[in-house]
Amino acid sequence: MIGLLAILIWWYDWGVLAGLVLAAALTAWIFLDSQRRMIEALIWRVLSVVGLVMILPSLYEKFQTIDRIFAGRFTAADLTGVPQILQRVLLFGALGLVGGILAIVAGFGYLILRQREPDDYPYPPLGETIREGPPPAASTHRTRIPPVQETEVMVESERAMAWLAVKSGPWRGKRFDLTTGGRKDIGRDGIKCDIVLDDPKVGREHARIQYENGRFVIYDLASRNGTFVNKQRIQRQTLMDDDEIALGKTRLVFKEV
């Protein structure tokens, strides 16, 4: 009992303010960071918000009751409701402590989530000079490289209407044709992707290009390092001639026929 009382005194003295600031900071960080990195973190977002809300009654009770008691501003009329006041103090104090713990759990949970992929990488500006070298002879994470087809007979629904030219990166000078039929997935996974980029900063399934209503559209597939068109991070973007696409350290230029 004495230990519980000491915890409540500590909580209402300054712990509730520290808990509120910490919970608010963790909530803001989880929301902003997960949105910037396009990480699905709904459970940690909800948990952090719930923790923050649970602390608010303790803050109210601190200013409404506890601070008044220590300041000697409690009147005789207030003393008639002492049992109810004690119940509120205990209930709101316990609620606030649980809320602070939930916010900390949400912060640690999201931190573990964002560290799952080893290629977490701050995107370099397009103007940055990147040291390039010849394409590596072999790679442990690439199972195949789609062959460049010099001549292919296509049906009317699969005409080559555009292409991607690799401007910089490990596969500089390579060209990938885009047809009006189907879709093209871009990434490191040689089995699932049609356009394979041997770039460690490119996700296994990083982006997708498909033909919609007479235009080519690029989608980001929830990649960790993002998909950029003309220096702007996108989730979906209709491509125009000469648009520059950045995936990891690889820069591609979209060209229409």
C-alpha positions as semicolon CSV with decimal commas, in nm:
position;residue;x (nm);y (nm);z (nm)
1;M;0,000;0,000;0,000
2;I;0,281;0,239;0,088
3;G;0,455;0,154;-0,239
4;L;0,137;0,226;-0,437
5;L;0,095;0,557;-0,259
6;A;0,456;0,650;-0,338
7;I;0,401;0,569;-0,705
8;L;0,085;0,783;-0,718
9;I;0,261;1,074;-0,548
10;W;0,546;1,050;-0,799
11;W;0,300;1,022;-1,086
12;Y;0,093;1,325;-0,988
13;D;0,399;1,526;-0,887
14;W;0,575;1,527;-1,223
15;G;0,536;1,183;-1,381
16;V;0,207;1,269;-1,553
17;L;0,365;1,564;-1,735
18;A;0,669;1,360;-1,838
19;G;0,443;1,075;-1,951
20;L;0,225;1,309;-2,154
21;V;0,523;1,466;-2,332
22;L;0,679;1,125;-2,400
23;A;0,353;0,976;-2,529
24;A;0,289;1,277;-2,755
25;A;0,643;1,262;-2,894
26;L;0,620;0,887;-2,961
27;T;0,280;0,925;-3,127
28;A;0,402;1,204;-3,355
29;W;0,717;1,009;-3,443
30;I;0,526;0,690;-3,527
31;F;0,276;0,874;-3,747
32;L;0,528;1,091;-3,933
33;D;0,799;0,828;-3,974
34;S;0,563;0,552;-4,089
35;Q;0,403;0,789;-4,339
36;R;0,741;0,903;-4,474
37;R;0,869;0,548;-4,505
38;M;0,530;0,412;-4,618
39;I;0,530;0,147;-4,346
40;E;0,204;-0,022;-4,250
41;A;0,202;0,050;-3,875
42;L;-0,168;0,078;-3,791
43;I;-0,149;-0,123;-3,468
44;W;0,136;0,090;-3,329
45;R;-0,036;0,413;-3,435
46;V;-0,357;0,311;-3,256
47;L;-0,170;0,190;-2,948
48;S;0,024;0,515;-2,914
49;V;-0,291;0,727;-2,950
50;V;-0,477;0,514;-2,692
51;G;-0,187;0,553;-2,450
52;L;-0,182;0,929;-2,499
53;V;-0,558;0,960;-2,441
54;M;-0,542;0,746;-2,125
55;I;-0,297;0,992;-1,967
56;L;-0,526;1,294;-2,010
57;P;-0,761;1,215;-1,714
58;S;-0,457;1,202;-1,484
59;L;-0,352;1,545;-1,607
60;Y;-0,700;1,680;-1,536
61;E;-0,701;1,529;-1,185
62;K;-0,357;1,675;-1,114
63;F;-0,468;2,032;-1,181
64;Q;-0,823;1,989;-1,051
65;T;-0,747;1,814;-0,721
66;I;-0,384;1,733;-0,635
67;D;-0,238;2,078;-0,698
68;R;-0,526;2,239;-0,507
69;I;-0,458;2,017;-0,206
70;F;-0,087;2,103;-0,196
71;A;-0,165;2,472;-0,247
72;G;-0,409;2,471;0,047
73;R;-0,703;2,572;-0,171
74;F;-0,923;2,281;-0,064
75;T;-1,240;2,409;0,113
76;A;-1,458;2,246;0,377
77;A;-1,721;2,180;0,112
78;D;-1,467;1,981;-0,087
79;L;-1,400;1,753;0,209
80;T;-1,752;1,609;0,191
81;G;-1,659;1,431;-0,128
82;V;-1,329;1,280;-0,009
83;P;-1,425;0,914;-0,084
84;Q;-1,517;1,004;-0,443
85;I;-1,202;1,213;-0,479
86;L;-0,983;0,926;-0,360
87;Q;-1,152;0,691;-0,606
88;R;-1,087;0,933;-0,894
89;V;-0,727;0,984;-0,791
90;L;-0,662;0,610;-0,778
91;L;-0,855;0,532;-1,098
92;F;-0,712;0,814;-1,309
93;G;-0,362;0,754;-1,171
94;A;-0,371;0,385;-1,263
95;L;-0,521;0,470;-1,603
96;G;-0,246;0,721;-1,674
97;L;0,031;0,482;-1,573
98;V;-0,109;0,213;-1,803
99;G;-0,137;0,471;-2,082
100;G;0,228;0,569;-2,043
101;I;0,331;0,204;-2,061
102;L;0,120;0,152;-2,376
103;A;0,285;0,450;-2,546
104;I;0,633;0,315;-2,465
105;V;0,534;-0,033;-2,591
106;A;0,406;0,125;-2,914
107;G;0,734;0,309;-2,960
108;F;0,946;-0,004;-2,912
109;G;0,712;-0,208;-3,132
110;Y;0,733;0,038;-3,417
111;L;1,112;0,064;-3,377
112;I;1,140;-0,314;-3,422
113;L;0,906;-0,299;-3,723
114;R;1,106;-0,033;-3,904
115;Q;1,431;-0,224;-3,850
116;R;1,306;-0,542;-4,017
117;E;1,449;-0,466;-4,360
118;P;1,828;-0,419;-4,363
119;D;1,826;-0,179;-4,655
120;D;1,676;0,115;-4,467
121;Y;1,844;0,400;-4,648
122;P;1,802;0,779;-4,648
123;Y;1,729;0,871;-5,008
124;P;2,012;1,075;-5,162
125;P;1,922;1,390;-5,357
126;L;1,919;1,354;-5,734
127;G;2,201;1,605;-5,766
128;E;2,435;1,394;-5,553
129;T;2,729;1,239;-5,733
130;I;2,716;0,861;-5,718
131;R;3,027;0,657;-5,780
132;E;2,938;0,406;-6,042
133;G;3,112;0,095;-6,163
134;P;3,052;-0,184;-6,407
135;P;2,761;-0,417;-6,332
136;P;2,867;-0,692;-6,093
137;A;2,938;-1,028;-6,245
138;A;2,722;-1,214;-5,997
139;S;2,480;-1,138;-5,719
140;T;2,352;-1,346;-5,433
141;H;2,004;-1,190;-5,443
142;R;1,943;-1,198;-5,819
143;T;1,829;-1,526;-5,965
144;R;1,789;-1,413;-6,321
145;I;1,817;-1,110;-6,547
146;P;1,545;-1,078;-6,807
147;P;1,699;-1,094;-7,155
148;V;1,690;-0,788;-7,374
149;Q;1,486;-0,890;-7,676
150;E;1,618;-0,738;-7,994
151;T;1,322;-0,839;-8,209
152;E;0,989;-0,971;-8,096
153;V;0,666;-1,014;-8,284
154;M;0,388;-0,865;-8,075
155;V;0,015;-0,872;-8,104
156;E;-0,173;-0,545;-8,131
157;S;-0,249;-0,536;-7,756
158;E;0,120;-0,558;-7,660
159;R;0,290;-0,295;-7,871
160;A;0,606;-0,134;-7,733
161;M;0,495;0,222;-7,673
162;A;0,770;0,340;-7,437
163;W;1,086;0,234;-7,261
164;L;1,293;0,296;-6,952
165;A;1,656;0,395;-7,005
166;V;1,889;0,348;-6,706
167;K;2,065;0,682;-6,664
168;S;2,281;0,594;-6,363
169;G;2,336;0,309;-6,123
170;P;2,471;-0,046;-6,156
171;W;2,294;-0,103;-6,491
172;R;2,366;0,226;-6,661
173;G;2,292;0,216;-7,035
174;K;2,042;-0,070;-7,013
175;R;1,698;-0,027;-7,171
176;F;1,366;-0,189;-7,081
177;D;1,073;-0,182;-7,324
178;L;0,722;-0,107;-7,195
179;T;0,421;-0,252;-7,376
180;T;0,054;-0,161;-7,369
181;G;-0,043;-0,506;-7,246
182;G;0,002;-0,628;-6,889
183;R;0,223;-0,469;-6,629
184;K;0,590;-0,449;-6,540
185;D;0,706;-0,503;-6,181
186;I;1,042;-0,352;-6,089
187;G;1,269;-0,476;-5,810
188;R;1,554;-0,704;-5,705
189;D;1,353;-1,026;-5,704
190;G;1,436;-1,203;-6,029
191;I;1,140;-1,440;-5,996
192;K;0,859;-1,195;-5,921
193;C;0,982;-0,890;-6,113
194;D;0,986;-0,829;-6,488
195;I;1,252;-0,557;-6,463
196;V;1,533;-0,665;-6,232
197;L;1,767;-0,399;-6,091
198;D;2,080;-0,521;-5,916
199;D;2,076;-0,238;-5,665
200;P;2,086;-0,315;-5,289
201;K;1,881;-0,002;-5,217
202;V;1,597;-0,121;-5,442
203;G;1,332;-0,336;-5,273
204;R;1,259;-0,691;-5,377
205;E;0,928;-0,572;-5,525
206;H;0,979;-0,199;-5,542
207;A;0,751;-0,045;-5,807
208;R;0,508;-0,130;-6,086
209;I;0,438;0,029;-6,425
210;Q;0,119;-0,046;-6,614
211;Y;-0,076;0,097;-6,905
212;E;-0,401;0,271;-6,807
213;N;-0,636;0,472;-7,028
214;G;-0,371;0,544;-7,287
215;R;-0,096;0,641;-7,040
216;F;0,176;0,461;-6,846
217;V;0,134;0,486;-6,469
218;I;0,395;0,401;-6,203
219;Y;0,301;0,273;-5,857
220;D;0,520;0,242;-5,548
221;L;0,474;-0,103;-5,391
222;A;0,516;0,014;-5,030
223;S;0,895;0,018;-5,075
224;R;1,118;0,113;-4,782
225;N;1,331;0,366;-4,971
226;G;1,051;0,505;-5,185
227;T;0,988;0,573;-5,552
228;F;1,065;0,922;-5,681
229;V;0,952;1,091;-6,002
230;N;1,129;1,418;-6,079
231;K;1,259;1,435;-5,718
232;Q;0,911;1,395;-5,567
233;R;0,823;1,084;-5,368
234;I;0,511;0,927;-5,512
235;Q;0,267;0,645;-5,455
236;R;0,099;0,672;-5,795
237;Q;0,205;0,892;-6,083
238;T;0,115;0,917;-6,452
239;L;0,439;0,926;-6,648
240;M;0,526;1,188;-6,910
241;D;0,803;1,184;-7,167
242;D;1,148;1,250;-7,014
243;D;1,029;1,195;-6,655
244;E;1,317;1,087;-6,432
245;I;1,247;0,795;-6,199
246;A;1,470;0,725;-5,899
247;L;1,475;0,386;-5,726
248;G;1,754;0,353;-5,468
249;K;2,078;0,450;-5,645
250;T;1,930;0,380;-5,987
251;R;1,801;0,661;-6,211
252;L;1,580;0,581;-6,507
253;V;1,438;0,806;-6,777
254;F;1,092;0,735;-6,916
255;K;1,074;0,777;-7,295
256;E;0,765;0,751;-7,511
257;V;0,772;0,630;-7,867
